[in-house]
Amino acid sequence: MKKTYLFLFLPAVIICFLSACSAAAGSNENKEKKEAPLVEGESVEATGEATKAVSYRSNPQVTDDKMLTKKGQKHRDAKGEATLKQINEINKTYMIGPVKLTVKEAKIIHLTPDYSMIDYFHVLTHKKEFNFVKVWVEIENTSEQPVHFAPIALFETSTGEKFDWQKDIYLEGLNGKLEARAVKKGNLGFILNAGSHDEEHSEENHTEELPDWVKLITSDVFDKEEKMIEKSKEIRIKL
């Protein structure tokens, strides 16, 4: 990729980036305490078929999709209704300096938020329902020193959309400081075609062009003195 993203790594921007990451993580600390523990088990889908549920925490804002494993499956909870459009179980690991990044899976989901959650999503879109792409990752600091890192600093799709980390709808505190030998895991998600505010044509979400692949660009890795110790990595994921 061309070096058009070099501005991300200027010192002043990086300091702001890390500060914002820490703030986002802090704002979710109390929410995370209230979340259910990691679970793995059998779930009965809308099709009536029992399938193995993926093991990750439910999010306080976004409808739980861990039991959605096949295209067309639906799940409804108090936060809304999710329909699985595309899925790729990836399970690939990448090393970015001392950080081990494992991309577990990627999904495209059609979401109809519950009325109680509309205000939350209106920050990013005025649509009553929309498609979004989600990536589930695990990051591990393999070193004995804390580092600063973001698994997704920039995100691209094959349809030409680009997102920065601020457009993430999950806010699960994955960005920022990673203590020595610490592990974080969770979701990052980005609303597709969020710019359209025409709610009368919300049904177009079902037929809009979906990306064939997405590309995530991580942040650089920084040590505790905010000195860069490893450059960012680009990872392309087929959907």
Backbone bond lengths (Angstrom), bond angles and torsions (degrees), N, CA, C in turn:
res aa  C-N    CA-C-N  psi(-1)  N-CA   C-N-CA  omega(-1)  CA-C   N-CA-C  phi
1 M - - - 1.456 - - 1.513 109.68 -
2 K 1.349 115.97 143.87 1.450 120.02 177.59 1.523 109.51 -60.51
3 K 1.301 115.74 157.34 1.462 119.58 -175.62 1.520 111.65 -82.82
4 T 1.353 116.47 41.03 1.463 120.10 179.54 1.503 112.71 -72.72
5 Y 1.321 116.83 -11.37 1.463 119.59 -176.96 1.531 111.92 -100.63
6 L 1.341 116.53 12.31 1.462 118.53 -176.92 1.526 112.20 -62.89
7 F 1.356 115.71 -24.41 1.456 118.02 -179.87 1.514 111.55 -61.21
8 L 1.306 118.15 -23.42 1.476 121.11 -179.61 1.503 111.72 -62.85
9 F 1.300 116.49 -27.01 1.444 119.60 -169.25 1.528 112.83 -102.49
10 L 1.362 117.57 8.18 1.448 119.89 173.01 1.519 109.16 -66.40
11 P 1.313 117.64 140.96 1.471 121.22 -174.59 1.509 114.46 -52.04
12 A 1.348 117.42 -45.99 1.462 118.85 -176.14 1.511 111.51 -63.44
13 V 1.344 116.91 -42.14 1.460 121.06 -179.87 1.512 110.85 -66.61
14 I 1.325 116.64 -40.01 1.466 120.81 -178.98 1.513 110.86 -62.83
15 I 1.338 117.18 -40.71 1.466 119.99 179.89 1.521 109.67 -62.17
16 C 1.357 116.66 -43.41 1.463 120.02 177.90 1.520 110.97 -63.94
17 F 1.327 114.69 -40.95 1.473 120.43 -179.63 1.518 111.45 -59.63
18 L 1.334 116.60 -47.94 1.458 120.44 -177.90 1.524 111.16 -67.96
19 S 1.334 116.46 -35.88 1.469 119.64 178.40 1.514 110.58 -64.72
20 A 1.343 115.52 -43.15 1.470 119.04 179.71 1.506 111.55 -66.30
21 C 1.345 116.62 -37.73 1.468 120.65 178.12 1.513 110.44 -60.66
22 S 1.333 115.69 -43.77 1.463 119.56 -178.73 1.510 110.62 -64.89
23 A 1.352 115.76 -38.50 1.467 119.13 178.91 1.510 111.21 -64.89
24 A 1.348 116.35 -42.45 1.467 120.16 178.79 1.509 111.04 -62.13
25 A 1.323 115.83 -40.81 1.460 119.59 179.81 1.512 110.86 -64.86
26 G 1.355 115.21 -40.25 1.460 118.77 -179.50 1.506 112.36 -66.38
27 S 1.369 116.47 -36.92 1.458 119.65 -178.34 1.508 112.59 -66.98
28 N 1.330 115.93 -20.16 1.461 120.39 -178.51 1.517 112.86 -101.13
29 E 1.334 117.67 -0.59 1.463 120.10 -175.35 1.516 111.97 -60.85
30 N 1.361 114.75 -45.09 1.464 117.85 -178.63 1.513 111.24 -68.34
31 K 1.358 116.71 -35.26 1.457 120.06 179.03 1.509 110.83 -64.22
32 E 1.345 116.14 -41.46 1.448 119.96 -177.17 1.518 111.55 -64.54
33 K 1.337 116.14 -31.39 1.459 119.40 179.05 1.518 111.77 -65.84
34 K 1.345 115.43 -26.91 1.453 119.60 -177.41 1.519 112.78 -89.93
35 E 1.343 117.18 -9.93 1.454 120.14 -177.28 1.514 111.90 -71.34
36 A 1.326 114.17 155.24 1.456 119.27 178.00 1.521 109.49 -69.77
37 P 1.329 117.96 152.11 1.463 120.49 178.04 1.511 111.32 -67.37
38 L 1.333 115.43 163.93 1.453 120.40 177.50 1.526 109.66 -58.31
39 V 1.324 114.47 135.31 1.461 118.28 -179.67 1.515 109.36 -135.06
40 E 1.288 115.89 155.37 1.458 121.47 173.88 1.519 107.13 -146.27
41 G 1.317 116.44 127.20 1.456 118.00 -177.50 1.499 111.44 -173.62
42 E 1.317 116.47 -168.31 1.446 122.55 -177.81 1.527 110.08 -92.32
43 S 1.334 116.69 135.53 1.451 121.75 178.37 1.516 109.18 -129.24
44 V 1.314 117.61 140.96 1.461 121.51 178.22 1.518 107.96 -94.04
45 E 1.325 115.92 122.24 1.452 122.24 -175.99 1.525 110.49 -84.57
46 A 1.354 114.32 177.04 1.461 120.34 176.52 1.525 111.09 -61.95
47 T 1.340 116.53 -25.03 1.453 120.32 179.51 1.520 111.91 -79.03
48 G 1.354 116.72 -9.96 1.447 121.19 -178.11 1.512 112.25 88.88
49 E 1.332 117.42 0.02 1.452 121.61 -177.40 1.516 110.36 -90.47
50 A 1.351 117.91 134.89 1.456 121.57 177.30 1.517 109.11 -84.74
51 T 1.339 116.44 129.34 1.458 121.56 -179.43 1.514 109.81 -134.63
52 K 1.326 116.25 161.62 1.453 122.01 -179.45 1.516 109.94 -78.96
53 A 1.307 118.30 124.71 1.457 121.76 -179.50 1.515 110.21 -81.58
54 V 1.351 115.09 140.22 1.453 120.57 176.68 1.523 109.14 -70.64
55 S 1.331 116.03 147.21 1.458 120.75 -174.72 1.519 111.95 -94.46
56 Y 1.365 117.12 95.38 1.456 121.35 169.20 1.520 109.51 -156.89
57 R 1.317 115.55 162.83 1.459 120.12 -174.81 1.523 112.07 -71.72
58 S 1.329 115.45 150.68 1.451 120.68 171.68 1.522 108.57 -73.18
59 N 1.324 115.89 148.30 1.459 121.36 179.93 1.518 109.96 -96.84
60 P 1.335 118.94 143.08 1.465 120.11 -177.65 1.529 114.54 -71.66
61 Q 1.346 117.69 -16.01 1.456 120.44 -178.74 1.529 114.16 -108.37
62 V 1.332 117.64 -31.29 1.463 121.53 -169.34 1.530 110.15 -110.76
63 T 1.332 116.29 137.56 1.461 122.26 179.03 1.527 111.31 -53.35
64 D 1.310 116.21 136.11 1.464 122.70 -178.04 1.523 110.08 -65.47
65 D 1.349 116.99 128.68 1.465 120.13 -178.97 1.521 112.68 -120.23
66 K 1.321 118.00 10.06 1.466 118.59 -172.33 1.532 113.17 -63.66
67 M 1.325 117.82 -23.63 1.456 119.62 179.03 1.530 113.31 -91.07
68 L 1.331 116.98 0.63 1.459 120.93 178.11 1.521 109.08 -88.50
69 T 1.332 117.01 106.53 1.462 121.87 -174.97 1.516 113.44 -122.03
70 K 1.337 117.57 -7.96 1.459 121.55 -179.47 1.528 109.78 -133.80
71 K 1.338 116.22 142.60 1.457 121.36 -179.31 1.530 110.33 -54.54
72 G 1.316 114.76 135.89 1.455 120.58 177.35 1.517 114.39 95.00
73 Q 1.324 117.90 -16.02 1.467 120.31 178.89 1.526 110.28 -67.76
74 K 1.327 115.61 148.55 1.455 122.18 -178.66 1.523 109.75 -125.49
75 H 1.321 114.95 153.20 1.465 120.12 172.95 1.518 108.36 -147.58
76 R 1.332 115.48 133.90 1.461 120.91 178.03 1.518 109.22 -119.54
77 D 1.341 115.43 138.71 1.455 121.12 171.40 1.525 107.84 -141.93
78 A 1.313 117.34 -167.97 1.457 120.69 -175.29 1.526 113.06 -65.32
79 K 1.330 117.67 -15.61 1.467 121.47 -177.89 1.526 112.75 -95.88
80 G 1.333 118.39 -9.25 1.459 120.71 177.96 1.510 112.66 142.35
81 E 1.338 115.54 -164.54 1.460 121.23 179.88 1.522 110.17 -121.96
82 A 1.345 116.25 131.45 1.459 122.65 -179.95 1.520 109.72 -116.35
83 T 1.336 115.88 137.04 1.458 122.61 175.86 1.528 108.22 -123.19
84 L 1.324 116.78 127.30 1.461 120.71 -178.45 1.527 110.57 -78.38
85 K 1.346 115.89 122.38 1.467 121.66 179.59 1.525 112.10 -98.03
86 Q 1.338 117.34 -42.02 1.462 122.09 -179.92 1.526 108.80 -149.03
87 I 1.339 116.41 153.38 1.459 120.74 179.98 1.524 110.19 -151.35
88 N 1.314 116.59 143.59 1.455 122.55 172.31 1.523 108.11 -141.57
89 E 1.336 116.16 115.50 1.457 120.89 175.39 1.527 107.73 -84.56
90 I 1.319 117.04 112.14 1.459 122.21 -167.17 1.524 112.41 -99.54
91 N 1.318 117.16 -60.24 1.471 122.99 178.57 1.533 112.57 52.85
92 K 1.331 115.45 51.79 1.458 121.31 176.03 1.525 110.07 -116.15
93 T 1.338 115.43 143.33 1.465 121.15 -177.03 1.523 110.18 -114.38
94 Y 1.337 114.82 138.80 1.461 121.92 -179.80 1.528 108.27 -129.33
95 M 1.330 116.48 142.28 1.451 121.66 176.02 1.525 109.51 -102.72
96 I 1.317 116.22 125.45 1.464 122.87 173.73 1.519 105.66 -120.09
97 G 1.324 116.44 88.83 1.458 120.39 -172.02 1.516 109.02 61.94
98 P 1.344 117.59 -129.52 1.461 120.41 -179.73 1.528 114.21 -79.86
99 V 1.326 116.94 -3.92 1.469 121.02 -176.83 1.530 110.09 -92.91
100 K 1.320 115.16 125.63 1.465 121.32 174.59 1.521 107.94 -100.35
101 L 1.330 115.63 114.68 1.464 122.22 -178.97 1.515 109.01 -107.99
102 T 1.335 116.57 120.25 1.457 121.79 176.66 1.525 108.86 -111.62
103 V 1.329 116.09 120.46 1.465 121.51 175.60 1.519 106.78 -92.32
104 K 1.317 116.10 111.04 1.462 121.16 -174.66 1.523 112.88 -80.01
105 E 1.347 116.17 -50.96 1.458 119.76 -177.55 1.515 110.08 -159.89
106 A 1.334 115.17 162.00 1.461 121.79 174.42 1.519 108.09 -132.73
107 K 1.325 116.76 141.85 1.455 122.09 179.80 1.521 110.30 -138.65
108 I 1.326 115.71 152.66 1.458 121.18 162.97 1.516 106.38 -112.96
109 I 1.320 115.73 127.99 1.462 122.07 -173.73 1.523 109.51 -126.90
110 H 1.329 116.10 136.76 1.466 120.70 170.83 1.526 107.32 -93.41
111 L 1.318 115.95 122.87 1.465 120.66 -174.55 1.522 111.56 -118.71
112 T 1.313 115.23 129.39 1.466 121.99 169.20 1.519 106.95 -112.10
113 P 1.338 117.46 97.02 1.471 119.31 -176.84 1.521 111.90 -64.80
114 D 1.308 115.67 148.65 1.461 120.84 171.39 1.529 108.46 -63.06
115 Y 1.329 116.20 153.72 1.466 120.92 -178.82 1.531 111.43 -54.03
116 S 1.311 116.52 -34.62 1.468 120.65 -178.18 1.523 113.16 -67.75
117 M 1.366 117.52 -16.80 1.459 121.35 -177.60 1.529 112.98 -104.47
118 I 1.341 118.07 -2.24 1.465 120.42 -174.84 1.520 112.26 -60.07
119 D 1.324 117.65 -41.42 1.464 120.38 -179.23 1.521 111.70 -60.84
120 Y 1.317 116.56 -35.58 1.467 120.16 179.33 1.529 110.63 -61.67
121 F 1.329 117.55 -44.52 1.459 121.30 -176.49 1.524 112.93 -81.48
122 H 1.343 117.99 -17.86 1.460 120.56 -179.51 1.516 112.54 -64.58
123 V 1.302 117.74 -16.18 1.466 120.64 175.25 1.528 110.09 -63.79
124 L 1.343 116.37 -31.26 1.463 121.40 -176.03 1.524 113.83 -109.23
125 T 1.331 118.06 -27.03 1.464 121.11 -180.00 1.524 109.61 -154.96
126 H 1.337 115.15 152.61 1.465 119.91 176.20 1.527 111.28 -101.69
127 K 1.294 117.19 5.61 1.452 120.52 177.62 1.528 110.74 -71.75
128 K 1.312 116.00 145.50 1.461 120.79 177.39 1.521 111.48 -80.19
129 E 1.339 116.46 -21.05 1.458 121.65 175.31 1.520 107.27 -149.72
130 F 1.326 116.27 153.75 1.466 118.75 -172.47 1.524 110.54 -163.89
131 N 1.337 115.31 164.47 1.450 121.95 171.78 1.523 108.89 -95.55
132 F 1.325 116.03 144.82 1.458 119.09 172.13 1.525 109.36 -141.67
133 V 1.332 115.39 154.70 1.457 121.06 177.63 1.517 108.36 -105.39
134 K 1.322 115.15 136.04 1.464 121.50 -175.88 1.518 110.27 -126.71
135 V 1.328 115.75 137.44 1.460 121.60 175.40 1.525 107.92 -123.41
136 W 1.324 116.00 130.82 1.464 121.66 177.80 1.525 107.86 -102.92
137 V 1.333 116.68 124.58 1.462 120.96 -174.79 1.523 111.28 -131.49
138 E 1.330 114.02 161.33 1.460 121.74 170.49 1.522 107.22 -131.25
139 I 1.333 117.08 133.54 1.457 121.14 178.46 1.527 109.27 -123.63
140 E 1.318 115.10 139.31 1.463 121.06 -178.62 1.520 109.75 -134.33
141 N 1.312 116.32 132.04 1.463 121.60 173.31 1.523 107.30 -89.12
142 T 1.320 117.20 109.49 1.464 120.82 -176.76 1.520 112.71 -84.96
143 S 1.323 117.50 -1.39 1.463 120.73 -176.84 1.522 111.73 -96.66
144 E 1.322 115.75 174.56 1.461 122.52 178.71 1.519 112.31 -94.17
145 Q 1.325 117.08 6.97 1.459 121.95 179.96 1.524 109.82 -124.64
146 P 1.335 118.23 146.54 1.467 119.84 177.18 1.523 111.15 -66.48
147 V 1.324 115.73 150.58 1.462 121.61 176.82 1.522 109.01 -134.13
148 H 1.330 115.38 167.35 1.462 121.91 174.45 1.519 107.86 -117.70
149 F 1.341 115.79 132.35 1.468 119.41 -171.89 1.522 109.57 -161.24
150 A 1.340 115.50 149.61 1.462 121.90 172.08 1.519 108.71 -129.71
151 P 1.332 118.48 123.71 1.465 120.48 -178.70 1.521 113.19 -62.89
152 I 1.334 117.38 -30.00 1.463 121.22 174.69 1.523 108.70 -134.45
153 A 1.335 115.30 110.52 1.457 120.51 173.15 1.522 109.89 -95.43
154 L 1.340 115.95 -37.17 1.458 122.72 175.38 1.529 108.90 -136.42
155 F 1.330 114.97 150.15 1.466 120.77 -175.37 1.519 108.45 -138.47
156 E 1.332 117.79 131.63 1.460 123.54 -179.58 1.516 110.14 -125.43
157 T 1.348 116.22 152.23 1.459 120.47 174.19 1.523 109.59 -122.12
158 S 1.330 116.24 161.66 1.468 121.13 179.33 1.524 112.05 -66.36
159 T 1.334 117.53 -16.22 1.460 121.20 178.95 1.523 112.24 -89.09
160 G 1.344 116.84 3.26 1.461 120.73 173.69 1.515 115.63 97.23
161 E 1.313 118.01 1.59 1.464 119.23 178.54 1.520 110.92 -80.74
162 K 1.337 115.40 146.86 1.455 121.22 178.15 1.526 109.21 -132.67
163 F 1.319 115.82 139.17 1.462 121.68 -178.81 1.524 108.87 -133.15
164 D 1.320 115.82 149.18 1.463 118.15 168.80 1.521 107.97 -105.61
165 W 1.323 115.29 175.07 1.467 120.76 -174.75 1.521 113.25 -59.78
166 Q 1.347 117.72 -20.79 1.462 120.64 -178.61 1.518 112.93 -71.57
167 K 1.341 118.44 -15.03 1.464 121.86 -178.86 1.532 112.31 -90.00
168 D 1.315 117.29 1.92 1.467 120.94 -179.58 1.528 110.64 -63.31
169 I 1.333 117.51 130.84 1.473 120.63 -177.97 1.532 112.43 -90.90
170 Y 1.325 118.19 -13.81 1.460 119.83 -174.59 1.525 113.67 -86.52
171 L 1.324 118.24 -38.79 1.467 122.48 177.52 1.529 112.14 51.40
172 E 1.326 115.94 55.53 1.463 120.17 -176.17 1.528 113.58 -99.44
173 G 1.330 116.73 17.28 1.458 120.33 172.91 1.514 114.62 69.97
174 L 1.335 117.73 31.42 1.460 120.49 -178.96 1.527 112.20 -82.72
175 N 1.325 117.33 -20.77 1.463 121.24 -178.92 1.521 111.41 -87.00
176 G 1.323 115.24 155.25 1.458 119.27 173.51 1.519 113.74 104.54
177 K 1.303 115.73 -144.12 1.466 121.48 -173.03 1.527 111.61 -73.37
178 L 1.329 114.72 135.07 1.464 122.35 176.62 1.521 106.62 -125.63
179 E 1.329 115.58 111.73 1.460 120.08 -175.73 1.528 111.46 -65.44
180 A 1.330 115.05 164.71 1.466 120.62 178.95 1.525 110.17 -56.55
181 R 1.322 116.49 131.12 1.469 124.52 178.28 1.529 112.96 61.21
182 A 1.316 118.16 14.24 1.469 121.28 -177.80 1.521 110.86 -83.35
183 V 1.336 114.83 155.71 1.458 122.38 177.75 1.527 108.92 -128.63
184 K 1.323 116.32 135.38 1.463 122.18 171.76 1.517 107.93 -125.46
185 K 1.311 116.22 146.78 1.468 120.18 175.46 1.517 109.03 -145.02
186 G 1.322 115.61 148.02 1.452 119.20 179.53 1.512 112.13 167.64
187 N 1.330 115.95 -166.72 1.457 123.25 -173.60 1.518 111.94 -111.53
188 L 1.336 114.97 151.54 1.454 122.72 168.68 1.523 106.50 -131.80
189 G 1.335 117.26 134.88 1.458 120.09 -175.79 1.513 112.16 -140.51
190 F 1.354 115.87 148.21 1.459 121.71 -176.45 1.520 109.86 -137.08
191 I 1.335 116.24 129.24 1.466 122.07 -177.77 1.521 109.59 -73.70
192 L 1.338 116.27 129.19 1.455 121.92 179.25 1.531 110.53 -85.51
193 N 1.329 116.42 141.34 1.470 121.62 179.32 1.526 111.57 50.49
194 A 1.314 114.77 44.27 1.467 119.89 -176.30 1.513 112.81 -72.43
195 G 1.325 117.34 -18.16 1.463 120.43 -173.21 1.509 114.87 -69.47
196 S 1.347 118.62 -22.11 1.456 120.85 -178.92 1.516 110.74 -74.62
197 H 1.332 115.90 125.64 1.466 120.69 179.12 1.523 111.89 -104.84
198 D 1.324 117.04 12.57 1.466 121.28 -177.56 1.518 109.89 -83.76
199 E 1.327 116.53 91.88 1.454 121.04 -176.35 1.527 111.95 -70.03
200 E 1.350 118.37 -19.98 1.453 120.44 -179.10 1.520 111.54 -67.64
201 H 1.348 117.31 -20.05 1.450 121.04 -178.40 1.520 111.28 -114.71
202 S 1.324 115.49 33.91 1.463 119.36 -178.51 1.522 112.06 -62.80
203 E 1.344 117.64 -24.52 1.458 119.88 -179.61 1.528 111.75 -66.13
204 E 1.337 117.56 -17.80 1.456 120.99 178.62 1.521 111.15 -62.59
205 N 1.337 117.33 -18.45 1.454 120.68 177.59 1.519 111.62 -57.90
206 H 1.347 116.34 -27.67 1.454 120.07 -176.02 1.529 111.56 -76.84
207 T 1.360 116.82 -22.42 1.451 119.82 -175.35 1.523 112.72 -116.84
208 E 1.312 119.41 -3.73 1.456 121.65 -179.00 1.532 110.50 -62.37
209 E 1.316 115.22 154.68 1.463 120.14 -179.54 1.523 110.09 -64.92
210 L 1.330 115.99 127.79 1.453 121.55 177.95 1.531 109.53 -100.94
211 P 1.319 117.93 146.21 1.463 119.80 -179.33 1.524 112.69 -67.74
212 D 1.340 115.19 146.08 1.463 121.44 175.05 1.525 111.11 -86.11
213 W 1.337 115.34 -24.31 1.456 120.51 178.66 1.520 109.39 -152.00
214 V 1.299 115.38 160.65 1.461 121.61 173.62 1.525 108.19 -131.23
215 K 1.303 115.85 154.46 1.461 121.08 178.44 1.523 108.72 -125.71
216 L 1.295 116.79 124.70 1.455 120.22 175.29 1.526 109.41 -106.86
217 I 1.309 115.18 138.12 1.461 122.42 176.23 1.520 106.92 -115.91
218 T 1.307 116.37 117.25 1.462 119.81 -179.59 1.524 109.55 -73.99
219 S 1.310 116.14 170.64 1.464 119.87 169.01 1.516 108.66 -77.99
220 D 1.319 116.70 169.92 1.455 120.28 165.92 1.528 107.65 -67.84
221 V 1.310 117.06 166.74 1.465 121.89 174.19 1.526 107.73 -102.63
222 F 1.349 115.85 132.49 1.456 121.92 -178.64 1.528 109.95 -121.57
223 D 1.330 115.57 146.79 1.457 118.66 176.44 1.518 109.93 -84.16
224 K 1.327 117.30 -174.45 1.471 120.74 -174.84 1.524 112.75 -67.45
225 E 1.340 117.37 -18.40 1.468 121.28 175.42 1.526 111.36 -91.96
226 E 1.333 116.60 9.12 1.465 124.23 -179.74 1.526 111.86 64.88
227 K 1.318 116.54 30.80 1.455 122.61 174.29 1.527 108.29 -95.42
228 M 1.344 116.25 131.86 1.454 119.76 -178.82 1.524 110.30 -67.93
229 I 1.336 115.75 128.77 1.463 120.06 178.98 1.527 112.12 -116.19
230 E 1.344 116.86 -11.69 1.466 120.18 176.81 1.525 109.21 -158.11
231 K 1.330 116.31 138.48 1.458 120.44 -179.95 1.530 110.68 -76.25
232 S 1.315 114.15 163.06 1.463 121.57 -178.72 1.524 111.30 -65.28
233 K 1.327 114.79 166.01 1.460 121.07 179.19 1.520 109.28 -128.12
234 E 1.340 116.25 142.89 1.457 122.35 175.51 1.520 109.09 -102.71
235 I 1.322 116.11 132.22 1.460 121.47 -179.10 1.529 108.73 -130.62
236 R 1.317 115.92 122.02 1.471 120.92 179.08 1.518 108.94 -101.51
237 I 1.321 115.82 132.67 1.452 122.78 -175.24 1.522 109.75 -123.02
238 K 1.320 116.50 124.96 1.463 120.80 176.85 1.519 109.67 -81.94
239 L 1.339 115.94 143.11 1.463 120.48 179.51 1.523 110.78 -113.70
